[in-house]
Amino acid sequence: MARPHVLVIPYPAQGHVLPLMSFSRYLAKQGIQITFINTVFNHNCIINSLSESSHDYVEDEINLVSIPDGLEDSPEERSIPGKLSESVLRFMPTKVEELIERMIAESTIISCVVADQSLGWAIEVAAKFEIRRAAFCPAAAASMVLGFSIQKLVDDGLIESDGTPKVNKTIQLSPGMPKMETDKFVWVCLKNKESQKNIFELMLQNNKSIESTDWLLCNSVYELETAAFGLYPQILPIGPIGWSQSLGDDKFTSIGSFLPQDRDCLDWLDRHIPGSVIYVAFGSFGFMSKVQLEELAIGLELTKRPVLWVTGSGDQPPIKPGSGLVKVVRWAPQREVLSHRAIGCFVSHCGWNSTLEGAGNGIPFVCIPNFADQFINKAYICDVWKIGLEFEQDELGVVSKLEVKKKIDEVMRNDGEYTKRAMMVKEVMMKSVAKDGVSYGNLDKFVNWIKEKVN
């Protein structure tokens, strides 16, 4: 019998590529052939970051292909979310369509296109070729529900038709969902009109395109977002993707990373007692003013606890030379780090992947969100699940060193209140991907659907 062949298309950013790569690995383990489409720039980053053993694994399991994205080869330009959204909307659709045409001309049968939910046009391209299609949301269901609620927000007089807030107000889309501030909506909080316009336009187009998808999958957990899934039952939770034991060796969990990982930090963690280390990481886009970096560094030093700090593409933190309590790396195998017994607290920007990885390992958070969906995720962590605290900013918008020390001490205090709740959330997440779990069941149905129409 012929193997089904799935074409996977992520939005070209690190936080989107990683979960879709995990999903692709899961599908490959079920005997499904995968072609994974990256932009040329991201494709080269991934190839250059692979270890030798990972190279062999990818060649055996997943076919990595690339298309141009119309941007300069500078990381600076690519780190501007609005720029990327503009390129994704204006340039990439034609390139994906040309690739599918070539594959069909070579008699390749594509069983299904799995596209990032942020790429509604990819669903339209698949529909044009009469290929079955699934949208994959790498963010919380609440983020998708916010996007689907745009017209209601306009009708209720909360935002203009271009997405600009009319009022500064905290809203709740339904009881049980996280509260959201209108001036921090996903498309608003970039404080840049051009970026806002590009992202808002992309979201509006996605809302229309997504109507023609066969499946709407979300890298989330039903029990953690019951209210959001209740509002839109067509969104099916399949997360946390990649946590199923069927994926095999841990060292492959970060295939799709744009930066090579420093695995020495795992040996460093081995030398520390359980629950003692503060893990600091702000994702691949992590950016912070020099003043804020200084306050954060001093505040961490005041805790007198060991710190593992991941800089990503951000600035080197101003750590005093010779400080044996601090380990600084550019990029880490985050899921392995967060599962290490030494980690006691996660100082995070609250990207959804980091949120799932921290919560899925029973780690409490201290939150410092920057933009996009990070404010929604922070609200889940602090207000809904109650497994962390948010740093409060002063009148200049800076988190002071004393605030850093205070919140970390509170989260890591001896009674372990936050850790206990985080361990309860971990248990809920583990049940979701175990047999009889909601996520496991949805994944199983999807795989069977992929396979059922293969000749």
C-alpha positions in Angstrom: 0.0 0.0 0.0 1.3 3.5 -0.9 2.4 5.7 2.0 0.3 8.9 2.5 2.3 12.0 1.8 1.7 15.2 3.9 3.1 18.6 3.0 3.8 20.8 6.1 4.0 24.6 5.9 5.0 26.5 9.0 4.9 30.3 9.5 8.6 31.2 9.1 9.4 31.9 12.7 11.1 29.7 15.4 8.1 29.5 17.6 6.0 28.1 14.8 8.6 25.8 13.1 9.4 23.8 16.3 5.9 22.6 17.1 5.1 21.8 13.5 8.4 19.9 13.3 7.3 17.9 16.4 4.0 17.3 14.7 5.7 16.1 11.5 7.9 13.7 13.6 4.8 12.3 15.2 3.1 11.8 11.7 6.4 10.2 10.4 6.3 7.7 13.2 2.8 6.7 12.1 4.3 5.8 8.6 3.3 9.0 6.9 5.8 10.6 4.4 6.5 14.2 5.2 7.7 17.1 3.1 8.5 20.1 5.3 8.7 23.6 3.7 10.9 26.3 5.2 12.1 29.6 3.8 15.7 29.4 2.4 17.0 31.4 5.3 15.3 29.3 8.0 16.1 26.0 6.1 19.9 26.9 6.2 19.7 27.8 9.9 18.1 24.5 10.7 20.6 22.5 8.6 23.6 24.3 10.2 22.2 23.7 13.7 21.7 19.9 13.3 24.0 17.5 15.0 25.4 14.6 13.0 23.0 12.1 14.4 20.1 14.5 13.9 21.1 14.9 10.2 20.8 11.2 9.7 17.4 11.2 11.5 16.0 14.0 9.4 17.1 12.4 6.2 15.4 9.1 7.1 12.2 10.7 8.5 11.5 14.1 6.9 12.2 15.7 3.5 13.2 19.3 4.2 12.7 21.7 1.2 13.0 25.4 0.9 11.4 28.4 -0.9 12.5 32.1 -1.0 10.6 34.5 1.2 11.5 37.9 -0.4 13.4 39.3 2.6 17.0 40.3 3.0 19.3 37.7 4.6 19.6 39.8 7.7 18.4 38.5 11.1 17.5 42.1 12.0 14.9 42.5 9.3 13.5 39.1 10.0 13.1 39.9 13.7 10.5 42.5 12.9 7.1 40.7 13.1 5.3 43.1 10.8 8.0 42.7 8.1 7.7 39.0 8.2 3.9 39.1 8.1 4.1 41.3 5.0 6.5 39.0 3.2 4.4 35.9 4.2 1.3 37.5 2.7 2.7 39.1 -0.4 5.5 36.7 -1.5 5.2 33.2 -0.2 1.9 32.1 -1.7 3.2 32.1 -5.2 6.3 30.2 -4.3 4.3 27.5 -2.4 1.9 27.2 -5.4 4.8 26.7 -7.8 6.3 24.0 -5.5 3.0 22.1 -5.4 2.7 22.4 -9.2 6.2 20.9 -9.6 5.4 18.0 -7.2 2.2 17.2 -9.1 4.0 17.4 -12.5 6.5 14.8 -11.1 3.5 12.5 -10.3 3.8 13.1 -6.5 0.5 12.5 -4.8 -0.1 14.9 -1.9 -2.5 13.3 0.6 -2.9 16.5 2.7 -1.5 20.0 3.3 -0.9 20.8 7.0 -0.5 24.6 7.2 0.2 26.9 10.1 -3.1 28.5 11.0 -1.3 31.9 10.5 -1.0 31.0 6.8 -4.6 31.0 5.6 -3.5 31.4 2.0 -1.8 28.0 2.2 -5.2 26.5 2.9 -6.6 28.3 -0.2 -3.7 27.0 -2.4 -4.4 23.4 -1.2 -8.1 23.9 -2.0 -7.2 25.2 -5.5 -5.4 21.9 -6.2 -8.3 19.9 -4.5 -5.9 18.6 -1.8 -7.2 17.8 1.6 -6.1 20.3 4.3 -5.6 20.9 8.0 -4.7 24.0 9.8 -2.4 23.8 12.8 -2.4 26.4 15.5 0.9 26.5 17.4 -0.5 29.0 20.0 -3.2 28.8 22.7 -6.8 28.2 21.6 -7.5 31.6 23.3 -5.3 33.3 20.8 -7.2 31.8 17.9 -10.6 32.6 19.5 -9.4 36.3 19.8 -8.7 36.3 16.1 -12.1 34.8 15.3 -13.7 37.5 17.5 -12.4 40.4 15.5 -15.7 41.3 13.9 -17.5 41.2 17.2 -14.9 43.5 18.7 -15.5 45.9 15.9 -19.3 45.7 16.3 -19.0 46.2 20.1 -17.0 49.4 19.5 -13.9 48.1 21.1 -11.6 48.4 18.0 -11.6 50.3 14.7 -11.9 48.3 11.5 -8.1 48.4 11.1 -7.7 46.9 14.6 -6.7 50.1 16.5 -8.3 50.0 20.0 -11.0 52.6 20.5 -10.9 52.2 24.3 -8.4 50.9 26.8 -10.3 48.2 28.5 -9.9 44.7 30.0 -12.3 42.2 28.4 -13.1 38.5 28.8 -14.4 36.7 25.7 -16.2 34.2 28.0 -16.1 33.2 31.7 -13.1 31.0 32.4 -11.0 32.5 29.6 -8.0 34.8 30.4 -8.7 38.5 30.7 -7.3 40.5 27.8 -6.4 44.2 27.6 -7.4 45.9 24.4 -4.1 47.8 24.1 -2.3 44.4 24.2 -4.2 42.4 21.6 -2.0 40.2 19.5 -1.9 42.7 16.6 -1.8 45.9 18.7 1.0 45.6 21.2 3.8 46.1 18.7 3.3 49.9 18.9 4.1 50.2 15.2 1.3 51.1 12.8 2.8 49.4 9.7 3.4 46.2 11.6 -0.1 46.3 13.1 -1.6 46.8 9.7 0.3 43.8 8.2 -0.5 41.4 11.1 -4.2 42.5 11.3 -4.6 42.0 7.5 -3.1 38.6 7.8 -5.4 37.6 10.6 -8.5 38.8 8.7 -7.5 36.8 5.7 -6.8 33.8 7.8 -10.3 33.9 9.3 -11.8 33.6 5.8 -9.4 31.0 4.6 -9.8 28.8 7.6 -13.4 28.2 6.8 -12.5 25.8 4.0 -10.1 23.6 6.1 -11.0 20.0 6.9 -9.3 20.1 10.3 -8.5 22.8 12.8 -5.8 21.4 15.1 -4.4 23.3 18.1 -1.2 22.6 20.1 -3.1 22.9 23.4 -4.8 20.8 26.1 -8.6 20.7 26.4 -8.7 20.7 30.3 -6.4 23.8 30.4 -8.5 25.8 28.0 -12.0 24.4 28.4 -13.7 27.8 28.0 -11.9 28.6 24.7 -12.6 25.2 23.2 -16.2 25.6 24.4 -16.6 28.8 22.3 -15.3 27.1 19.2 -15.8 23.3 19.3 -14.3 23.0 15.8 -10.9 23.7 17.3 -9.4 20.3 18.3 -6.7 20.1 20.9 -3.8 17.8 20.1 -1.2 19.1 22.6 1.3 19.3 24.0 2.6 18.0 20.7 5.8 16.0 20.9 5.3 14.9 24.5 4.1 11.4 23.4 6.7 8.8 24.3 6.4 7.4 20.8 8.8 10.1 19.5 11.8 8.4 21.0 15.1 9.9 22.0 15.1 13.3 23.8 18.1 14.6 21.8 15.8 14.9 18.7 13.2 17.0 20.5 14.6 20.3 19.2 15.0 19.4 15.5 13.9 22.6 13.8 16.0 24.8 16.0 17.5 27.8 14.2 20.5 28.0 16.6 22.9 25.2 17.7 22.3 24.1 21.3 24.8 24.3 24.1 24.4 20.9 25.8 27.1 21.6 28.3 24.5 23.4 30.4 23.0 20.0 31.2 26.2 19.0 32.8 26.3 22.3 34.7 22.7 21.6 36.0 23.8 18.2 37.2 26.1 19.9 39.8 23.1 21.7 41.5 20.6 20.5 44.1 17.0 19.9 43.0 14.8 22.9 42.6 17.6 25.4 43.2 18.3 26.9 39.7 16.5 29.9 38.1 16.1 29.4 34.3 16.0 32.6 32.3 15.0 32.5 28.7 13.1 35.0 26.5 12.8 33.0 23.2 14.5 33.5 19.9 13.4 37.2 19.6 14.3 38.0 23.2 14.9 41.8 23.4 15.3 44.1 26.3 16.7 47.6 27.0 20.1 47.9 28.6 18.6 49.4 31.7 16.2 46.4 32.0 19.0 43.9 31.5 21.0 45.5 34.2 18.1 45.5 36.7 17.3 41.9 35.9 21.0 40.8 36.3 21.3 42.6 39.6 18.0 41.3 40.9 19.0 37.7 40.0 22.3 38.2 41.8 20.4 39.4 44.9 18.5 36.1 45.1 21.9 34.4 45.7 20.6 31.4 43.7 22.3 29.7 40.7 21.0 31.0 37.3 21.0 29.5 33.8 20.5 32.4 31.3 19.7 31.8 27.6 20.3 34.9 25.5 18.9 33.7 22.2 19.5 36.5 19.7 19.4 39.1 22.5 22.2 41.0 24.2 24.7 39.4 26.5 23.5 40.0 30.1 25.8 42.2 32.3 27.0 39.5 34.6 30.0 40.1 36.9 33.1 38.2 35.7 33.9 35.1 37.7 30.4 34.6 39.1 30.2 30.8 39.6 26.5 31.0 40.2 25.6 32.0 36.7 25.8 30.1 33.4 25.1 32.0 30.2 24.5 30.2 26.9 23.1 31.4 23.5 20.7 28.5 23.0 19.8 25.5 25.1 17.9 22.2 24.7 15.0 23.8 26.5 12.7 20.8 27.0 15.6 18.8 28.5 16.6 21.8 30.7 13.0 22.2 32.0 12.8 18.5 32.8 16.0 18.6 34.8 15.5 18.2 38.6 17.7 21.2 39.3 15.3 23.8 37.8 13.1 25.5 40.4 11.7 28.5 38.5 11.3 29.8 34.9 11.7 33.5 34.2 10.0 33.7 30.8 8.6 35.9 28.1 5.6 33.5 28.0 5.8 32.3 24.4 3.3 29.4 24.0 6.0 26.7 23.5 7.9 27.9 26.6 4.6 28.0 28.5 3.8 24.4 27.6 7.3 23.2 28.2 7.5 24.8 31.7 4.0 23.8 32.8 4.5 20.3 31.3 7.4 19.8 33.6 5.7 21.2 36.7 7.9 24.4 36.8 6.5 27.6 38.3 7.0 30.9 36.3 7.9 34.5 36.8 6.5 36.3 33.7 7.8 39.3 31.6 5.8 39.2 28.4 6.7 41.5 25.5 4.3 41.3 22.6 1.7 39.3 20.6 0.1 36.3 22.4 2.5 36.4 25.3 0.1 38.5 27.3 -2.7 35.9 26.9 -0.3 33.2 28.0 0.8 35.2 31.0 -2.8 35.6 32.0 -3.2 31.8 31.9 -0.1 31.3 34.0 -0.8 33.9 36.6 -4.6 34.2 36.8 -6.2 31.0 35.5 -3.8 28.2 36.4 -2.1 30.3 39.2 1.4 28.7 38.6 3.4 31.9 38.5 3.6 35.7 39.1 4.2 38.7 36.8 6.9 41.2 37.4 5.4 44.7 38.0 6.9 47.6 36.1 7.7 51.0 37.6 6.4 54.3 36.2 9.2 54.2 33.5 8.2 50.7 32.4 11.2 49.0 34.0 11.1 46.0 36.3 13.4 47.0 39.2 16.1 44.7 40.7 14.2 44.6 44.0 11.0 43.5 42.2 13.0 40.8 40.4 14.3 39.4 43.8 10.9 39.7 45.5 8.9 37.8 42.8 11.5 35.0 42.4 11.8 34.5 46.2 8.0 34.3 46.4 7.6 31.7 43.6 10.5 29.7 45.0 9.6 29.9 48.7 9.8 26.8 50.9 6.1 26.0 51.1 6.2 25.2 47.3 2.7 26.5 46.7 3.4 27.4 43.1 5.3 24.2 42.4 2.5 22.1 43.8 0.0 23.8 41.5 2.4 23.5 38.5 2.7 19.7 39.2 -1.1 19.4 39.1 -1.0 21.2 35.7 1.7 18.8 34.5 -0.4 15.8 35.5 -3.3 17.2 33.4 -1.1 17.7 30.4 0.4 14.2 30.7 -3.0 12.7 30.8 -4.1 14.5 27.6 -1.4 12.7 25.5 -1.8 9.3 27.2 -4.2 6.7 25.8 -7.8 7.7 26.5 -6.7 11.4 26.7 -8.4 14.0 24.6 -5.3 15.0 22.6 -4.3 11.4 22.0 -7.8 10.6 20.7 -7.8 13.6 18.3 -4.4 12.8 17.0 -5.4 9.2 16.4 -8.5 10.3 14.5 -6.5 12.7 12.3 -3.9 10.0 11.5 -6.6 7.5 10.5 -8.3 10.2 8.3 -4.9 10.8 6.5 -4.5 7.1 5.9 -8.1 6.1 5.0 -8.0 7.6 1.4 -4.6 6.3 0.3 -4.9 3.7 -2.5 
